[in-house]
Amino acid sequence: MAKGYMYILKCVDDSYYTGSTINLELRLAQHQNGEGANHTRKRLPVVLVYYEEYQNIAEAFYREKQVQGWSRKKKEALIENRPDDLPLLSKNKESGK
């Protein structure tokens, strides 16, 4: 079974796009060529700022859906490798801060 990847792109408007794929290089090229998601198509160029590798696409897709629900600040903590900040940012989001 093919590996899977969860990835985060930063768009030209500073928004983030979270996706998953079995071929990270091909998918990034598709996004850059305007063949990716509608969100990225309107916000080119994009830059790969983060990715995680999984044993299969199902695990990567699950992680994609998890990260998509995160706040911008929490995604930035992940991108910047600040794992200690993730629980705090989760609590702040739930409490509305």
C-alpha positions as CSV (number, residue, x, y, z in Angstrom):
1,M,0.0,0.0,0.0
2,A,1.2,3.5,-0.8
3,K,2.4,5.9,1.8
4,G,0.2,9.0,2.5
5,Y,1.1,12.6,3.3
6,M,-0.7,15.3,5.2
7,Y,0.5,18.7,4.1
8,I,0.0,22.4,4.7
9,L,0.5,25.0,2.0
10,K,0.9,28.7,2.6
11,C,-0.9,30.7,-0.1
12,V,0.1,34.1,-1.6
13,D,-2.6,35.7,0.6
14,D,-1.1,34.2,3.7
15,S,-3.9,31.7,4.2
16,Y,-3.2,28.0,4.8
17,Y,-4.5,25.0,2.9
18,T,-4.4,21.6,4.5
19,G,-4.5,18.5,2.3
20,S,-3.5,14.8,1.9
21,T,-2.1,12.8,-0.9
22,I,-0.1,9.7,-1.9
23,N,2.4,11.7,-4.0
24,L,3.5,14.9,-2.4
25,E,5.7,16.2,-5.3
26,L,3.0,15.6,-7.9
27,R,0.3,17.2,-5.7
28,L,2.4,20.3,-5.1
29,A,3.0,20.6,-8.8
30,Q,-0.8,20.3,-9.4
31,H,-1.5,23.1,-6.9
32,Q,1.2,25.3,-8.5
33,N,-0.3,24.7,-11.9
34,G,-3.8,25.7,-10.8
35,E,-5.0,22.1,-10.9
36,G,-5.4,21.7,-7.2
37,A,-8.1,22.7,-4.9
38,N,-10.3,25.7,-5.6
39,H,-8.8,27.5,-2.5
40,T,-5.3,27.3,-3.9
41,R,-6.2,27.9,-7.5
42,K,-7.3,31.5,-6.5
43,R,-4.2,32.1,-4.3
44,L,-1.1,31.2,-6.3
45,P,1.7,30.7,-5.8
46,V,1.7,28.4,-2.9
47,V,4.6,27.2,-0.7
48,L,4.8,23.8,1.1
49,V,5.4,24.8,4.8
50,Y,4.8,21.5,6.5
51,Y,4.1,17.8,5.9
52,E,3.8,14.5,7.8
53,E,4.3,11.0,6.3
54,Y,1.9,8.1,7.1
55,Q,1.8,4.4,6.3
56,N,-1.2,4.9,4.1
57,I,-3.5,7.6,2.7
58,A,-6.3,6.8,5.2
59,E,-4.2,7.8,8.1
60,A,-3.0,10.9,6.3
61,F,-6.6,11.8,5.4
62,Y,-7.7,11.4,9.0
63,R,-4.9,13.8,10.1
64,E,-5.8,16.3,7.4
65,K,-9.4,16.5,8.7
66,Q,-8.1,16.9,12.2
67,V,-5.7,19.8,11.3
68,Q,-8.3,21.5,9.1
69,G,-10.4,22.1,12.1
70,W,-7.5,23.9,13.9
71,S,-7.2,27.6,14.4
72,R,-4.5,29.5,12.4
73,K,-2.4,29.9,15.6
74,K,-2.5,26.2,16.3
75,K,-1.5,25.4,12.7
76,E,1.4,27.8,13.0
77,A,2.6,26.1,16.2
78,L,2.6,22.8,14.3
79,I,4.5,24.4,11.4
80,E,7.0,26.0,13.7
81,N,7.6,22.8,15.6
82,R,6.2,24.1,18.9
83,P,4.4,20.9,20.2
84,D,4.2,22.2,23.7
85,D,1.9,25.0,22.5
86,L,-0.7,22.8,20.9
87,P,-2.6,21.8,24.0
88,L,-2.8,25.4,25.2
89,L,-4.1,26.6,21.8
90,S,-6.7,23.8,21.9
91,K,-8.0,25.0,25.3
92,N,-8.0,28.7,24.1
93,K,-10.1,27.8,21.1
94,E,-12.6,25.9,23.2
95,S,-13.0,28.7,25.7
96,G,-13.4,31.3,22.9
97,K,-10.1,33.2,23.7
